[in-house]
Amino acid sequence: MLLDAALAIVNHLLAGEDWARTRLSPFAGQSARLEFGALALPLSISSDGLFVAAGRDAPADVTITLPADAPLRALTDRPSLFTAARLAGSAELAETLGFIFRNLRWDIEADLAPLTGDIAAHRLVAGGKQVLRWHQQLAFNLAANFAEYLTEENPSIARRGDVEGFCAQVASLPDEVARLEARIAALEAKA
């Protein structure tokens, strides 16, 4: 059921993008497997450039394995999601799928407009984006405050400047030891 819903969402996005279906149609009949943890979504490409469910045991021409933090990355940093994904199988199909998923966008306004009207859809999307930015800023501020607490108030973690200073001191240690040895050798020569 979850797989059918995911397939319907992806096909809805593809239906609105002619360029994506055009890029997929040469791969008709080939299959892909999208893996995320214990979930696996076996897909086959139809002649019209859409995805259809493939058999669970069907061999995949390409396998895309997403990292464990894929949902978080999808919301916060989409480019890092695609760089962290592991690909196996047909390089040409994998590159095409990667390009499509990197550039496929959901036009929320177009889907809301028939339900609410164009102006209301535009305002709802703008309000949603503003709420999302507010939540992202709130999460960033919370993380920064927590990091400051751990480095300043309750020093459980070393500050970056302290670590950099320590590393610089460790890096200069061989030179200082060499100078000390030279001074000891000079003192021994005098005695």
C-alpha positions in Angstrom: 0.0 0.0 0.0 2.8 2.4 0.9 4.6 1.4 -2.3 1.5 2.1 -4.4 1.2 5.5 -2.8 4.9 6.3 -3.5 4.5 5.1 -7.1 1.4 7.3 -7.5 3.2 10.4 -6.2 6.2 9.9 -8.5 4.0 9.2 -11.5 2.0 12.4 -10.7 5.2 14.4 -10.7 6.3 12.8 -14.0 2.9 13.4 -15.6 3.5 17.1 -15.3 7.0 17.1 -16.8 7.2 16.1 -20.4 11.0 16.4 -20.5 11.3 13.7 -17.7 9.0 11.3 -19.5 10.9 11.9 -22.8 14.2 11.0 -21.0 12.7 7.9 -19.5 10.9 6.5 -22.5 14.1 5.0 -24.2 14.5 2.8 -21.1 11.0 1.3 -21.4 11.0 -2.3 -20.1 14.0 -1.7 -17.8 13.7 -1.9 -14.1 15.1 0.0 -11.1 15.0 -0.8 -7.4 15.0 2.1 -4.9 16.1 0.9 -1.4 15.7 2.7 1.8 16.5 0.7 4.9 14.2 -2.3 5.0 11.9 -0.8 2.3 12.4 -1.5 -1.3 10.5 0.0 -4.2 10.9 -2.2 -7.4 10.0 -0.1 -10.4 9.7 -0.8 -14.1 9.7 1.9 -16.8 6.7 1.9 -19.2 6.8 3.0 -22.8 5.1 6.4 -21.9 7.9 7.3 -19.5 6.1 6.5 -16.3 6.8 3.9 -13.6 4.9 0.8 -12.9 5.3 -1.7 -10.1 7.7 -4.5 -10.8 7.8 -7.9 -9.1 9.6 -8.0 -5.8 12.0 -10.7 -7.0 12.5 -9.3 -10.5 16.2 -8.4 -11.3 16.8 -4.7 -11.4 18.9 -3.0 -14.1 19.9 -0.4 -11.5 19.7 -0.3 -7.7 19.6 3.0 -5.9 20.3 2.8 -2.1 19.4 5.9 -0.1 21.2 6.7 3.2 19.4 6.2 6.6 18.8 10.0 7.0 17.2 10.4 3.6 13.9 11.9 4.8 15.8 14.6 6.8 18.1 15.3 3.8 15.2 15.5 1.4 13.7 18.3 3.5 16.9 20.2 4.4 19.6 19.5 1.9 18.4 17.7 -1.3 21.8 17.9 -3.1 23.5 16.0 -0.3 20.9 13.3 -0.6 21.8 12.6 -4.2 25.5 12.6 -3.5 25.1 10.1 -0.6 23.0 7.7 -2.6 24.8 4.5 -3.8 24.1 3.3 -7.3 24.7 -0.1 -8.8 24.0 -1.5 -12.2 23.5 0.3 -15.6 25.4 3.5 -15.6 23.3 5.1 -18.3 20.0 4.3 -16.6 21.4 5.4 -13.2 22.5 8.7 -14.6 19.2 9.3 -16.3 17.3 8.5 -13.1 19.6 10.7 -11.0 19.2 13.6 -13.4 15.4 13.2 -13.3 15.1 12.9 -9.5 17.5 15.9 -9.0 15.5 18.1 -11.3 11.9 16.9 -10.8 9.9 19.5 -8.8 6.4 19.4 -7.5 4.3 22.4 -8.6 2.1 22.6 -5.5 0.3 25.7 -6.8 -0.8 23.9 -9.9 -2.3 21.1 -7.9 -4.0 23.4 -5.4 -5.4 25.9 -7.9 -8.3 23.7 -9.1 -9.4 23.2 -5.4 -8.9 26.7 -4.1 -8.4 29.1 -7.0 -5.2 30.6 -8.3 -4.8 33.4 -5.8 -5.5 31.3 -2.8 -3.2 28.6 -4.0 -0.4 31.2 -4.5 -1.0 32.6 -1.0 -1.1 29.1 0.6 2.2 28.1 -1.0 3.8 31.4 0.0 2.6 31.0 3.6 3.8 27.4 3.6 7.2 28.4 2.5 7.3 31.1 5.1 6.4 28.6 7.8 9.0 26.2 6.5 11.7 28.9 6.6 10.6 29.8 10.1 10.9 26.2 11.2 14.4 25.8 9.6 15.6 29.0 11.3 14.1 27.8 14.6 16.0 24.5 14.3 19.2 26.2 13.4 18.9 28.6 16.4 18.1 25.7 18.7 21.2 23.7 17.4 23.4 26.8 17.8 22.2 27.5 21.3 22.7 23.9 22.3 26.2 23.9 20.8 27.0 27.1 22.7 25.7 25.6 25.9 27.9 22.5 25.5 31.0 24.6 24.7 30.5 27.6 27.0 28.1 26.9 29.9 28.7 23.2 30.5 32.0 22.6 28.6 31.4 19.0 27.5 32.7 19.8 24.0 35.8 21.7 23.1 35.4 25.0 21.2 36.7 25.1 17.7 39.3 27.8 18.5 40.6 25.7 21.4 40.9 22.6 19.2 42.7 24.6 16.4 45.1 26.2 19.0 45.9 22.7 20.4 46.5 21.3 16.9 48.8 24.3 16.1 50.7 23.7 19.4 51.1 19.9 18.6 52.3 20.8 15.0 55.0 23.1 16.4 56.2 20.6 19.0 58.8 18.9 16.8 60.4 22.2 16.0 60.5 23.1 19.7 62.0 19.7 20.6 64.7 20.2 17.9 65.6 23.7 19.3 65.8 22.2 22.8 68.0 19.4 21.7 70.3 22.0 19.9 70.5 24.0 23.1 71.3 21.0 25.2 74.0 20.0 22.7 75.5 23.5 22.9 75.5 23.4 26.7 77.1 20.0 26.7 79.8 21.3 24.3 80.6 24.2 26.7 80.9 21.9 29.7 
